Amino acid sequence: MTDIAARAQRLLDLHTAPELLTVVNVWDAITAKIVTEVEGTKALATASHSIAAMYGYEDGENIPVDLMIEAVGRIAAATDLPVTADLEAGYGNAGETARKAIDVGIVGANLEDQVKPLAEAVAAVEAVVKAGEAAGIPFVLNARTDVVAKAGDRDHDEVIADAIERGKAFLDVGAPVVFVPGPLSEDDVEKLVGAWGPQKLTTIGYPGSIPLARQQELGVARVSYGPFSQSVALMALQELAQDIVGGGALPADFRVLN
């Protein structure tokens, strides 16, 4: 088995195992290296928002696709762990973007539906699945539905029903897991897992979200942290700058990590 196929299989196994997979999102080679060195880290995920911000672009596919691919490739090259990349909605050609990501060592991806018509969203998911098949690897597509994140004032039960329908359609064409970002209650998670089966749902962590141990009990496959990890790092940098500008010094427990 090739190295990339082995990494893809490892990532898939991490999603299908009963133990919850947690991934801290990274945005460049050094953050990939630092997070990889944390004991217990099993896989890495990139954050499109964070990579775009690093290059001075707004999120939302404003960064040129080849620049994003270069960035995720550098991340994949900086670690021995499997890496899944946030490919937004596919940059106009989901299958081709996935192929390019696989070529630089990426073995899984997020793909947003952006609440597009279901047939269009399913076609994009299917294109990514076929890209993995063509490469001969079990590519771990984390098919994302944005219906909860963009629910607005819609009836909540209708929104969850919509998420269930979309997720089932994505699973039916070969996506191994479905990502539902946004605030979810335990009842919501129970409904989603009940409809799709255990180890099919991935969520995002944020302050006040369901504790990780409980998500594992409920059958969630994975929790990631999107751009929030970069926000934590930037907050620390800003606080350091404030201390220095105010006449302070580096913290006493400072150490070089790179």
C-alpha positions in Angstrom: 0.0 0.0 0.0 1.3 3.4 -0.9 2.0 5.9 1.9 -0.9 8.2 0.9 -3.2 5.2 0.8 -2.1 4.1 4.2 -2.6 7.6 5.6 -6.1 7.7 4.0 -7.0 4.3 5.5 -5.7 5.5 8.9 -7.9 8.6 8.7 -10.9 6.5 7.8 -10.3 4.1 10.6 -10.1 7.0 13.1 -13.5 8.2 11.9 -15.1 4.7 12.1 -13.7 3.8 15.5 -16.0 4.3 18.5 -13.5 6.6 20.1 -14.1 10.3 19.3 -11.6 11.8 16.9 -10.6 15.4 17.8 -8.6 17.5 15.3 -7.1 20.9 16.0 -7.1 22.9 12.8 -3.8 24.2 11.5 -2.9 26.7 8.8 0.8 26.4 7.9 3.8 24.1 8.2 4.9 25.3 11.7 1.4 25.0 13.2 1.2 21.5 11.7 4.6 20.6 13.3 3.7 22.0 16.7 0.3 20.3 16.9 1.7 17.0 15.6 4.2 17.0 18.5 1.4 17.1 21.0 1.1 13.6 22.5 -2.2 12.0 21.5 -2.7 13.9 18.3 -3.8 11.4 15.6 -4.7 13.6 12.6 -4.6 17.2 11.4 -7.2 19.3 9.7 -6.7 22.6 7.9 -8.9 25.6 8.2 -9.7 27.5 5.0 -10.5 30.7 6.9 -7.2 30.6 8.7 -5.2 29.8 5.5 -6.9 32.6 3.6 -6.3 35.0 6.5 -2.6 34.1 6.5 -2.4 35.3 2.9 -4.5 38.3 3.4 -7.7 37.0 1.8 -11.3 37.0 3.0 -12.8 33.5 3.6 -15.2 32.2 1.0 -13.0 31.0 -1.9 -11.3 34.4 -2.4 -7.9 32.9 -2.2 -6.7 31.4 -5.5 -7.3 27.7 -5.5 -3.7 26.8 -6.4 -2.4 28.9 -3.5 -4.7 27.0 -1.2 -3.5 23.7 -2.6 0.1 24.8 -2.1 -0.6 25.7 1.5 -2.3 22.4 2.4 0.5 20.5 0.6 3.1 22.2 2.8 1.0 21.1 5.8 0.8 17.5 4.6 4.6 17.5 4.0 5.3 18.8 7.5 3.7 15.8 9.4 3.6 12.1 9.3 -0.1 12.2 10.4 -3.0 12.0 8.0 -4.2 15.5 7.0 -7.8 16.5 5.9 -8.2 19.8 4.2 -11.0 22.3 4.2 -11.7 22.8 0.5 -14.7 25.1 1.0 -17.2 24.4 -1.8 -14.6 23.1 -4.2 -13.5 26.3 -5.9 -15.8 25.8 -8.9 -14.8 22.3 -9.6 -15.0 20.0 -6.5 -13.6 16.9 -8.2 -10.6 18.6 -9.8 -9.8 20.5 -6.5 -9.9 17.2 -4.6 -7.6 15.6 -7.2 -5.1 18.4 -6.8 -5.3 18.1 -3.0 -4.7 14.3 -3.2 -1.7 15.0 -5.5 0.0 17.0 -2.6 -0.7 14.4 0.1 -4.2 15.3 1.4 -6.3 12.3 2.3 -9.6 13.8 3.4 -11.5 17.0 2.9 -14.4 19.2 4.0 -16.8 20.2 1.2 -19.5 22.8 1.9 -23.0 22.5 0.4 -23.7 26.2 1.1 -27.3 25.2 1.1 -27.3 24.9 -2.7 -30.0 22.8 -4.4 -29.6 19.3 -3.2 -29.0 17.8 -6.6 -26.1 20.2 -7.2 -24.7 19.6 -3.7 -24.9 15.8 -4.2 -23.1 16.0 -7.6 -20.2 17.9 -6.0 -19.9 15.2 -3.2 -20.0 12.5 -5.8 -17.3 14.2 -7.8 -15.0 14.2 -4.8 -15.7 10.6 -4.0 -14.8 9.7 -7.6 -11.6 11.6 -7.3 -10.6 9.5 -4.4 -11.6 6.3 -6.2 -9.5 7.4 -9.2 -6.5 7.9 -7.0 -7.0 4.5 -5.5 -7.3 5.7 -1.9 -10.2 5.7 0.7 -10.5 9.5 0.6 -12.3 10.7 3.7 -14.8 13.2 2.5 -16.4 15.1 5.4 -19.5 16.3 3.4 -20.6 19.5 5.1 -24.2 20.8 5.2 -24.6 24.5 6.2 -28.4 24.3 6.9 -27.9 24.7 10.7 -25.2 27.4 10.5 -27.4 29.4 8.0 -30.8 28.5 9.6 -31.8 32.1 10.3 -35.3 32.2 11.7 -36.4 28.8 10.2 -38.2 26.4 12.4 -35.5 24.4 14.1 -37.1 21.0 13.6 -37.4 21.7 9.9 -33.7 22.6 9.8 -32.7 19.4 11.5 -34.9 17.4 9.1 -33.3 19.2 6.2 -29.8 18.4 7.6 -30.8 14.7 7.9 -32.1 14.6 4.3 -28.9 16.2 2.9 -26.6 14.1 5.0 -28.3 10.9 3.9 -28.0 11.9 0.3 -24.3 12.6 0.8 -23.7 9.3 2.5 -25.7 7.5 -0.2 -23.2 8.6 -2.9 -20.1 7.6 -0.8 -19.2 10.3 1.7 -18.2 8.4 4.9 -19.1 11.3 7.2 -21.2 14.4 7.3 -20.2 17.7 9.0 -23.0 19.8 10.6 -21.4 23.0 11.9 -23.4 25.3 14.1 -25.0 25.0 17.5 -26.4 21.5 18.2 -28.2 20.3 21.3 -27.9 16.7 22.6 -31.4 16.1 21.1 -30.2 17.3 17.7 -27.1 15.0 17.8 -29.3 12.1 18.8 -31.6 12.7 15.8 -28.7 13.0 13.4 -26.9 9.9 14.7 -30.2 8.0 14.8 -30.8 8.8 11.2 -27.3 8.1 9.8 -25.9 5.7 12.3 -23.0 6.1 14.7 -19.6 7.5 13.6 -21.2 9.4 10.7 -21.6 12.8 12.2 -18.8 15.4 12.7 -19.3 18.6 14.7 -17.4 21.8 15.5 -16.2 22.7 19.0 -16.9 26.1 20.4 -17.5 27.6 23.9 -20.6 25.9 25.4 -20.8 23.0 22.9 -21.6 19.5 24.1 -18.6 18.1 26.2 -16.4 15.8 24.2 -17.0 12.7 26.4 -20.7 13.1 25.9 -20.3 13.5 22.1 -18.4 10.2 22.1 -21.3 8.6 24.1 -23.7 9.9 21.5 -21.8 8.3 18.6 -20.2 11.4 17.1 -17.3 10.5 14.8 -15.2 13.7 15.0 -14.9 17.2 16.5 -12.8 19.9 14.8 -12.2 23.6 15.7 -12.2 25.5 12.4 -10.6 29.0 12.6 -11.0 29.1 16.4 -7.5 27.6 16.9 -6.0 30.5 15.0 -8.1 32.9 17.0 -6.6 31.5 20.2 -3.1 31.9 18.8 -3.7 35.4 17.6 -5.2 36.4 21.0 -2.0 35.2 22.7 0.1 37.2 20.2 -2.0 40.3 20.8 -1.7 39.9 24.5 2.1 39.6 24.2 2.2 42.7 22.1 0.1 44.6 24.7 2.5 43.5 27.4 5.6 44.5 25.5 4.1 47.9 24.4 3.2 48.4 28.1 6.9 47.9 29.2 6.6 44.2 30.0 8.7 41.3 28.9 8.4 37.8 27.5 6.6 35.4 29.8 8.8 33.6 32.3 7.8 30.2 30.9 8.6 31.2 27.4 10.3 28.5 25.3 11.2 28.1 21.6 8.9 25.6 19.9 10.2 25.6 16.3 
